Amino acid sequence: MSLLITGATGTIGSLVVQGLAQHGADVKALVRQPGKTLWPAGVTEAVADLTDVPSMRQTLQGVRTLFLLNAVTPDEVTQALQTLNLAREAGIQRIVYLSVIHADRFTDVPHFTGKHTVERMIDTLDLPATVLRPAYFMQNDQQVQAVIEGYGVYPMPIGAAGIAMVDTRDLADVAVAELLRRDRAPAPLPRVTLDVVGPEPLTGEAAARVWSEALQRPIAYAGDDLLAFEAQLATQMPGWMAYDMRLMMARIQQHGMQPAAGGVQRLESLLGRPLRRYDAMVREQVAGSR
C-alpha cells in the first residue's frame, strides 16, 4: 500500500515527496504528464488528472494514505470533493488535506471559501483526516526580491495586523509528519485541524526592516494600496485570480493571520525543533542571489 501525493511537482508537493522518500515510504507522485520529473528513489509516477474521474479512480486503487493538495483554479472545489469521494469509494481512511488558515473567516475570498467547503465535507462525513491550515508563505516574497532590491521598497501590502508567515519547508515537514503518523497507525486516527504558521507575526513595516538589515540599506514599506496590488498581479496571472488575491490581502490587512494560543508550541513539539524564522529565510535568499 502506498501514499499518493497530489500536486507532487509543485512547491509544497515536491518537498513532501522528498521528505517521505527520505523516510523510506512507498510514494506515488501524481502527474498529468509522465517522464518530466526526476524523482527520489522509491517514488513512482501515477499519471492522472484530478478532473478526470476514470484516471483518478484507477490511481486511487491500492493507495493507503492520500495527501490532497489542489491548486487555486476555477474548479478547485470540484476537484477536491470529487477526489475525496473517490478516495472514500476506494476505502482510503488516512488523509491529509491542505487548506488555508482562517478558511472559515475570510468568507468573501473565493479560494478560502472553497477550501472551507472541502473542510465541511471532511467534518460532516467524519473523514479520518488531518486538515492543515497554513498561513501566508514566506517564500512568496522571493517573487518580489528583484523589486525590493531594485526599487528599495517592500511591495506586498500585508498591513499592520500581523501575519505569522510560514516557511514552506516547515509546512512540508508538518505534512510529512502527519502523513507518516496516519500511514503507520494500525487503525484510522481521529480528525485533526492544525494551523501551520511561523514563530512570529510580521507587519509590512517589520518585513521591510528585515530586508533592510539583510541588504544593509534602507527598504521602505510600499503601503496598503490594494488597487495597485491587483493591477500588478493582473499582468502576471488571470484577472479572476488577481482579484481573489486582492480580496485575500484585504482580509489580511483587517484581521492578520495568526494561530490560536499555543499553536506555535504545538507545531514545534510535532517537529521536535524550532520553526524557521522570516529573517533567516531573507538572509538565505540574499546570500543566494549574490
LINVENRA-V418347 format. One record per backbone hydrogen bond with DSSP energy under -0.5 kcal/mol. CO is the residue of the C=O (numbers start at 0). NH is the residue of the N-H. If there is no record, write none. Layout:
# LINVENRA-V418347
CO NH
CO NH
This chain:
# LINVENRA-V418347
1 3
1 63
1 64
2 4
2 27
3 5
3 66
4 7
4 29
6 9
9 13
10 14
11 15
12 16
13 17
14 18
15 19
16 20
17 21
18 22
19 22
19 24
20 23
24 26
25 2
26 28
26 43
27 4
27 29
28 45
29 7
30 47
32 35
36 38
39 42
41 26
43 28
45 30
45 47
48 51
50 52
51 55
52 56
53 57
54 58
55 59
57 60
59 62
61 1
63 92
64 3
65 67
65 95
66 5
66 68
67 97
70 72
72 75
74 78
75 79
76 80
77 81
78 82
79 83
80 84
81 85
82 86
83 87
84 88
85 89
86 91
87 90
93 65
94 129
95 67
96 98
96 131
99 102
101 104
101 105
104 106
105 108
107 109
108 111
108 112
109 113
110 114
111 115
112 116
113 117
114 118
115 119
116 120
117 121
118 122
119 123
120 124
121 126
122 125
126 128
127 94
128 130
128 191
129 96
129 131
130 132
130 193
131 98
131 133
132 195
133 100
135 165
136 139
137 140
138 141
139 142
140 143
141 144
143 147
144 148
145 149
146 150
146 152
147 151
151 219
152 154
153 221
154 156
155 157
158 203
161 256
162 164
162 201
163 197
165 137
166 169
166 170
167 171
168 172
169 173
170 174
171 175
172 176
173 177
174 178
175 179
176 180
177 181
178 182
179 183
180 184
181 184
191 130
193 132
193 195
194 196
195 134
201 162
202 206
203 207
204 208
205 209
206 210
207 211
208 212
209 213
210 214
211 215
211 216
219 153
223 225
224 228
225 229
226 230
227 231
228 232
229 233
231 234
232 235
232 236
237 240
237 241
238 242
239 243
240 244
241 245
242 246
243 247
244 248
245 249
246 250
247 251
248 252
249 253
250 254
250 255
251 255
256 163
259 262
261 265
262 266
263 267
264 268
265 269
266 270
267 271
267 272
275 198
276 280
277 281
278 282
279 283
280 284
281 285
282 286
283 287
284 288
285 288
286 289
